[in-house]
Amino acid sequence: MMKYLRYLLVLIAASSLALEAQVQKPDLVLEGDVTVAQNHTHFFVPFMVPAGVHRISVDFSYTHRQEKTTLNIGIHDPNGFRGQSGSNKDHFTLGPGDATASYIPGAIPPGEWKLLISVSTIRPELTSHYRAEIRFNSPLEDSSFTLVPLETGTRWYRGDLHMHTAHSDGSCVNQSGARAPCPLFLTAQMAASRGLDFIAISDHNSLAHYAEMRELQPYFSKLLLIPGREMTTFYGHFNAFGTTQYVSYLVAEKGGRTIDQVAADVRSQGGIVSINHPMSPTDERCRGCGWGPPGSVDLSKFSAVEIVNANRVMSPFWDEQIAKGFRLTGVGGSDNHEAPKTDEIPSAIGHPTTVVQATELSVAGILDGIRAGHVFVDVTGSRNRILETEARTEALNVHMGDVIPAKSGTTIALRIHVVGCRNAQVQSIVDGKLLDPLLPLAEDDQTVETRWTSDGGRHAIRFIVVDTEGKTELLGNPVYVNF
């Protein structure tokens, strides 16, 4: 597999930031001792929460567990009970739309909160020391449902970035044979069964699914659950990834927000935005599905665009935006609304698959891969197909998603590595136009080469793989010349 050296440097830096977030110093530390005199009692440890806090995270530890000391914990806000997890959780978080299982999501009111400690058992001769670290507004927990990567190591990670559940308009057949809102668990279960590494559940304008995703993430220990939300407006739909905080989606020409304002809010929270199904029609069947914002939109604030929605390839819109100078990463999404369905529907989970080169399986890792353009889309939803691009001049060697400078007359050598597409063909596309000749693939793992001469202008060179009938199987992101 060809190595993305520049990409590694970017993601190593990103991983360092994620590590800093995990070990950030606590805002408050609560400590004390418990003796046998407190056995079978409950007591509160108060602490103050200032205004402006939207998330509280607690890490709890105590000594003499090995001697069977057991302290149960819970928490109360100024208005009362917010959850209790006994002795089975040492870490929990509460935010406006999600919370660790056992705890109640919701607003974080300022004032006096109380950590509840219930002494279940302690031996007479012991004194147990407890420590509770309190963190406010954890950036990591605002963006992810896991504190650590599910996997480390550079490879292609496969996922689906567009799906719906009972928390918006996802439905499936219930036990009685009638249609009913489809539980989110079925979406995660189907994605895991299809061998995906990550999914973003993007229910329309909702935060409600995040609580369930946070509950499910520990169970789905090999499937990264990325917080997503389909911002559904009258003028177009776009996904927000990597933030759990509320962002107003109320875009309107009269008295409403602009798309630029919504995108800015998502970005300010560390997330990214991606245009969905831009070439869909907008009518009574699909309200606002096509991309038609009133006035101008600053697409430099968008990181990606859906170039394959279910089985529909929508690359012409993408090519138009690239021609205007916007380096939007092409991604795909099944737009699944019925989790149990498999290949009998075009929008089965994982069809298409978005494949991202990353150094680790984490929200930060996947989003950085998308930002960098180190992505290809597998229209067939396979588990093994690969498309890699390398561009080389005498001065520089770059890969898919990267920029390469090339003066007029400079020859760029292009290497395309394809896995799993025997008897297919590689098609070159420059600035949205197909170039001849097609490059045949005779092997399951093959590298083909071609050359292109620069005229000194700005261009985008990308490659697709088509089958013997001309149907697209894989779409790669461009190498950008002189951008």
Backbone hydrogen bonds, N-H to C=O, Kabsch-Sander energy under -0.5 kcal/mol:
donor,donor_aa,acceptor,acceptor_aa,energy
5,L,3,K,-1.0
8,L,4,Y,-2.2
9,L,5,L,-1.6
10,V,6,R,-1.7
11,L,7,Y,-2.6
12,I,8,L,-2.6
13,A,9,L,-1.7
14,A,10,V,-2.0
15,S,11,L,-2.8
16,S,12,I,-1.9
17,L,13,A,-1.7
18,A,14,A,-2.1
19,L,15,S,-2.4
20,E,16,S,-2.2
21,A,17,L,-2.0
22,Q,18,A,-1.9
23,V,19,L,-1.7
24,Q,21,A,-1.0
27,D,134,I,-1.9
28,L,134,I,-1.9
30,L,132,A,-2.9
32,G,130,Y,-1.6
34,V,128,S,-2.5
38,Q,35,T,-2.0
39,N,36,V,-1.6
40,H,119,V,-2.0
41,T,38,Q,-1.3
43,F,117,I,-2.4
45,V,115,L,-2.4
47,F,113,W,-2.5
49,V,111,G,-2.7
53,V,50,P,-0.9
56,I,94,L,-2.2
57,S,135,R,-2.5
58,V,92,F,-3.1
59,D,133,E,-2.2
60,F,90,D,-3.3
61,S,131,R,-2.2
63,T,129,H,-1.4
67,E,64,H,-0.6
68,K,65,R,-2.3
69,T,64,H,-1.9
70,T,121,T,-2.4
72,N,118,S,-3.1
73,I,86,G,-2.3
74,G,116,L,-1.6
75,I,83,G,-2.5
76,H,114,K,-2.4
77,D,80,G,-2.9
80,G,77,D,-1.6
82,R,75,I,-2.4
83,G,75,I,-0.6
84,Q,102,S,-1.2
85,S,73,I,-2.0
86,G,73,I,-0.8
88,N,85,S,-1.6
92,F,58,V,-2.0
94,L,56,I,-2.6
95,G,98,D,-2.7
100,T,93,T,-2.5
103,Y,100,T,-2.4
104,I,82,R,-2.6
106,G,95,G,-2.9
111,G,49,V,-2.5
113,W,47,F,-3.0
113,W,111,G,-0.6
114,K,76,H,-2.5
115,L,45,V,-2.6
116,L,74,G,-2.1
116,L,114,K,-0.6
117,I,43,F,-2.7
118,S,72,N,-2.8
119,V,41,T,-2.7
119,V,117,I,-0.5
120,S,70,T,-1.9
120,S,118,S,-1.0
121,T,70,T,-1.4
126,L,123,R,-1.7
128,S,34,V,-2.6
130,Y,32,G,-2.7
130,Y,128,S,-0.5
131,R,61,S,-2.7
132,A,30,L,-3.1
133,E,59,D,-2.9
133,E,131,R,-0.5
134,I,28,L,-2.9
134,I,132,A,-0.6
135,R,57,S,-2.7
137,N,55,R,-2.5
142,D,138,S,-1.7
143,S,139,P,-0.9
143,S,140,L,-0.5
144,S,140,L,-1.3
145,F,225,L,-0.5
150,L,361,L,-2.6
153,G,359,T,-3.0
155,R,358,A,-1.9
157,Y,155,R,-0.6
157,Y,356,V,-3.3
159,G,354,T,-2.3
160,D,198,F,-1.3
161,L,332,G,-0.8
164,H,336,N,-2.9
166,A,182,C,-2.3
168,S,165,T,-2.1
170,G,165,T,-2.7
171,S,337,H,-2.7
172,C,180,A,-2.4
174,N,178,A,-3.7
177,G,174,N,-1.8
180,A,172,C,-2.7
182,C,170,G,-1.6
186,L,183,P,-1.0
187,T,183,P,-0.8
187,T,184,L,-0.8
188,A,184,L,-1.8
189,Q,185,F,-2.7
190,M,186,L,-2.4
191,A,187,T,-2.3
192,A,188,A,-2.4
193,S,189,Q,-2.1
194,R,190,M,-1.4
195,G,192,A,-1.6
196,L,191,A,-2.1
197,D,158,R,-3.5
198,F,158,R,-1.4
199,I,224,L,-2.4
200,A,160,D,-2.2
201,I,199,I,-0.5
201,I,226,I,-0.8
202,S,163,M,-2.2
202,S,200,A,-0.6
205,N,230,E,-1.9
206,S,203,D,-1.1
210,Y,207,L,-1.7
211,A,97,G,-0.8
211,A,208,A,-0.6
212,E,208,A,-0.6
213,M,209,H,-2.1
214,R,210,Y,-2.6
215,E,211,A,-1.8
216,L,212,E,-2.3
217,Q,213,M,-2.0
219,Y,216,L,-0.8
220,F,216,L,-2.4
221,S,219,Y,-1.8
223,L,220,F,-1.0
224,L,197,D,-3.0
224,L,222,K,-0.5
226,I,199,I,-3.1
226,I,224,L,-0.7
228,G,201,I,-1.0
229,R,240,A,-1.1
230,E,203,D,-1.3
231,M,229,R,-1.0
231,M,238,F,-3.1
232,T,230,E,-0.9
233,T,231,M,-0.7
233,T,236,G,-1.5
236,G,233,T,-0.7
237,H,289,C,-0.5
238,F,231,M,-1.7
239,N,274,S,-2.9
240,A,229,R,-2.6
241,F,272,I,-2.6
242,G,227,P,-2.3
244,T,142,D,-1.6
251,V,249,Y,-2.5
252,A,257,R,-1.5
255,G,253,E,-0.6
256,G,252,A,-0.8
257,R,250,L,-2.8
262,V,258,T,-1.7
263,A,259,I,-2.7
264,A,260,D,-2.3
265,D,261,Q,-2.0
266,V,262,V,-2.1
267,R,263,A,-2.5
268,S,264,A,-2.2
269,Q,265,D,-0.9
269,Q,266,V,-0.7
270,G,267,R,-1.9
271,G,266,V,-2.3
272,I,241,F,-1.9
274,S,239,N,-2.1
275,I,304,A,-1.9
276,N,237,H,-2.5
280,S,277,H,-1.6
283,D,281,P,-0.6
283,D,286,C,-1.1
286,C,283,D,-0.5
289,C,286,C,-1.4
291,W,278,P,-2.0
292,G,235,Y,-3.0
292,G,290,G,-0.8
299,L,297,V,-1.4
301,K,298,D,-1.8
302,F,299,L,-1.3
303,S,273,V,-2.4
304,A,273,V,-1.3
305,V,329,T,-2.4
306,E,275,I,-2.9
307,I,305,V,-0.8
307,I,331,V,-2.9
308,V,331,V,-1.1
309,N,312,R,-2.5
310,A,308,V,-0.5
310,A,333,G,-2.6
312,R,309,N,-2.5
313,V,311,N,-0.6
314,M,307,I,-4.1
314,M,312,R,-0.5
318,W,314,M,-0.8
319,D,315,S,-2.7
320,E,316,P,-2.0
321,Q,317,F,-1.8
322,I,318,W,-2.3
323,A,319,D,-2.2
324,K,320,E,-0.9
325,G,322,I,-1.9
326,F,321,Q,-2.2
327,R,325,G,-0.7
328,L,326,F,-1.8
329,T,303,S,-2.4
331,V,305,V,-2.5
333,G,308,V,-2.1
335,D,162,H,-1.9
336,N,162,H,-1.2
341,K,338,E,-1.5
345,I,342,T,-1.5
348,A,345,I,-1.2
349,I,341,K,-0.6
351,H,348,A,-2.2
353,T,378,D,-2.5
354,T,159,G,-3.0
355,V,353,T,-0.6
355,V,376,F,-2.8
356,V,157,Y,-3.0
356,V,354,T,-0.5
357,Q,374,H,-2.5
358,A,155,R,-2.1
358,A,356,V,-0.6
361,L,151,E,-3.2
362,S,360,E,-1.3
366,I,362,S,-2.7
367,L,363,V,-2.6
368,D,364,A,-2.2
369,G,365,G,-1.8
370,I,366,I,-1.9
371,R,367,L,-2.7
372,A,368,D,-2.1
373,G,369,G,-0.7
373,G,370,I,-1.0
374,H,369,G,-1.8
375,V,373,G,-1.9
376,F,355,V,-2.0
377,V,475,L,-2.8
378,D,353,T,-3.0
378,D,376,F,-0.5
379,V,377,V,-0.9
379,V,473,E,-2.0
380,T,473,E,-0.9
381,G,378,D,-1.1
386,I,419,V,-1.5
388,E,417,H,-2.5
390,E,415,R,-2.4
391,A,398,V,-2.5
392,R,413,A,-2.5
393,T,396,L,-2.9
398,V,391,A,-3.0
400,M,389,T,-1.3
401,G,478,P,-3.1
402,D,399,H,-2.7
404,I,480,Y,-3.1
409,G,454,S,-3.2
410,T,407,K,-2.3
412,I,452,W,-3.3
413,A,392,R,-2.9
413,A,411,T,-0.6
414,L,450,T,-3.0
415,R,390,E,-2.8
416,I,448,V,-3.0
417,H,388,E,-2.4
417,H,415,R,-0.5
418,V,416,I,-0.5
418,V,446,Q,-3.0
419,V,386,I,-2.0
420,G,444,D,-3.3
423,N,441,L,-2.7
424,A,421,C,-2.1
425,Q,466,V,-2.5
426,V,439,L,-3.0
427,Q,425,Q,-0.5
427,Q,464,I,-3.0
428,S,435,L,-0.6
429,I,462,R,-2.7
430,V,433,K,-2.4
431,D,429,I,-0.5
431,D,460,A,-2.5
433,K,430,V,-1.9
435,L,428,S,-2.6
439,L,426,V,-2.6
441,L,424,A,-2.4
442,A,440,P,-0.6
446,Q,418,V,-2.6
448,V,416,I,-2.5
450,T,414,L,-2.2
452,W,412,I,-1.9
454,S,410,T,-3.0
454,S,452,W,-0.5
459,H,481,V,-2.0
461,I,479,V,-2.6
462,R,429,I,-2.8
462,R,460,A,-0.5
464,I,427,Q,-2.1
465,V,474,L,-2.4
466,V,425,Q,-2.7
467,D,471,K,-2.5
470,G,467,D,-2.0
473,E,465,V,-3.6
474,L,465,V,-1.4
475,L,377,V,-2.2
476,G,463,F,-2.5
477,N,375,V,-1.2
479,V,461,I,-2.8
480,Y,402,D,-2.9
480,Y,478,P,-0.5
481,V,459,H,-3.1
481,V,479,V,-0.6
482,N,404,I,-1.7
482,N,480,Y,-0.6
